[in-house]
Amino acid sequence: MALTESFYPNISSPLLAESDTALLDVLTSPRWQGVQKFSRRDAALDPLLLAVAASAGTHTTRNHYHHDFFPGAQADAVARGKRGAENTNKPQERKRMSYVSKQGPRRLRLQPTISLQPAIASQVISLAGPSPISSIEVKCMARTRIPTPYGPVFLHLYHNNRDNKEHLAIVVDPAQYSDDSSVLAPPIRSRSLDAVWNDDETDMDRIIRGAYVGKLSATSQHPSRPSLHQPSPTASIPSPLVRIHSECFTGETVGSMRCDCGEQLDEAIRLISQPISLPNNASPNSRTIPGRGAVIYLKQEGRGIGLLSKIRAYNLQDLGHDTVTANLMLGHQADERGYEIAVAILRDLGLGSELGEGVRLLTNNPDKVQALEKEGLKVVERVQMVPRSWRHRSHSQADAGEADLGKTAGVTMIGGEAVRGEDLDKYLRTKILRMGHMLPLYLAGGQAES
Ligand SMILES: Nc1nc2c(ncn2[C@@H]2O[C@H](COP(=O)(O)OP(=O)(O)OP(=O)(O)O)[C@@H](O)[C@H]2O)c(=O)[nH]1
């Protein structure tokens, strides 16, 4: 009450004797003509409302039951105002004031408890075998064509039963787009997408979720049919190029030069889209086919620690700590990612299976190669991702390769540009020296450090 008195000294004392709730009702009632009226909807920061809210105890919000917005401050206010400052040292009082959440701890919430709807679950791709990821199920919910500076790609959106994130697959396979029946390579298609989801599904339902073949247009609408067979490898065609890429909002969208993530995403799609030359014994001229492969885009911001922690980590980095130490100082691991969902998505796309063609993996990260091989995916080659600025350094003519990259084209804000700068050099150096990334360390002078 002391608070309301100080905010509203002109309010009469009988009124102040009312309970907080009654007082609010009176003050906000259209019938009350004696004092200023308050709109309950619009008075978000009204001091009276704040005073009442602060004295009303712990808060209940839709998602956070019993949270205290300002744990220390409110506990102190409650203790002093209601029980007296002398009581605050009592152990039982301290316990009552502590932060209480009715949400499960993060480690429990992240456990695989999410179940897909039965209709969906019956169509998902389950991974067989005794591996710890055998319970992972993924389902491609929708697919569409995205034109990019490097050509069309098919964006696939996945749901899974391990986390509630929407991971993506960016499939480069423009041969599917053409009417050319002499295309040699097996199409890269999602089995869960092409499955029949329910008996009532119409052709238009299938087309709208992306289960179509060829080029979709007002005059070309061919729903796909479920594929039961694993695409068989074609000896003369190199295995598809695949990248497992972790989300980086700062690098990909903002154009941050603290890391090379934006450049890597752009470069991966550019490399996968390059036409493939096939040797032709009968003729000196080699034949080319369209590039093919996929980027599995995982929602693993900040190596799995999330954007909030990554932003904090950047401030620690500005204080002089490297990326690994900054993560550890925030109570995270250096790298909290797993690649089980990526494996399941690759399987769904028919990529890397033992009987199939295998994949060429675009990465410098040994963990990714190991993770795929551990789950039985066939990695026939690791293809290095050399930072564009380092590629130039390794050549005597510093700018020789830059023109080839196409400065303006690109799928991220960085586009065809090379990321460079002191921040990036520190970041790459840490990856190589502390995280074991398999890349020669080029120094600014143009020499490789062993
Ligand atoms: N915690 C943290 N994460 C970062 C930082 N900079 C980029 N990232 C995240 O790092 C992830 C990319 O991982 P990298 O270690 O760069 O590369 P990689 O995927 O392990 O390996 P490559 O396949 O060789 O690219 C993305 O999720 C980015 O958001 C940083 O300073 N701190």
The ligand as a Gaussian input file, in Angstrom:
#p B3LYP/6-31G(d) Opt

LIG

0 1
 N       30.056000     -21.436000     -30.185000
 C       30.430000     -20.847000     -31.301000
 N       29.923000     -21.302000     -32.456000
 C       30.308000     -20.690000     -33.589000
 C       31.184000     -19.607000     -33.600000
 N       31.348000     -19.211000     -34.882000
 C       30.602000     -20.034000     -35.628000
 N       29.969000     -20.929000     -34.858000
 C       29.079000     -22.024000     -35.225000
 O       29.891000     -23.054000     -35.714000
 C       29.100000     -23.906000     -36.525000
 C       29.942000     -24.294000     -37.726000
 O       30.954000     -25.081000     -37.219000
 P       32.456000     -24.970000     -37.642000
 O       33.284000     -25.433000     -36.479000
 O       32.759000     -23.608000     -38.191000
 O       32.645000     -25.929000     -38.821000
 P       32.274000     -27.440000     -38.889000
 O       30.867000     -27.505000     -39.330000
 O       32.583000     -28.112000     -37.592000
 O       33.302000     -28.036000     -39.907000
 P       33.374000     -27.924000     -41.472000
 O       32.488000     -29.004000     -42.005000
 O       34.778000     -28.150000     -41.821000
 O       32.891000     -26.553000     -41.834000
 C       27.824000     -23.142000     -36.814000
 O       26.782000     -23.707000     -36.025000
 C       28.108000     -21.746000     -36.316000
 O       26.945000     -21.105000     -35.814000
 C       31.704000     -19.159000     -32.362000
 O       32.495000     -18.235000     -32.281000
 N       31.288000     -19.808000     -31.241000

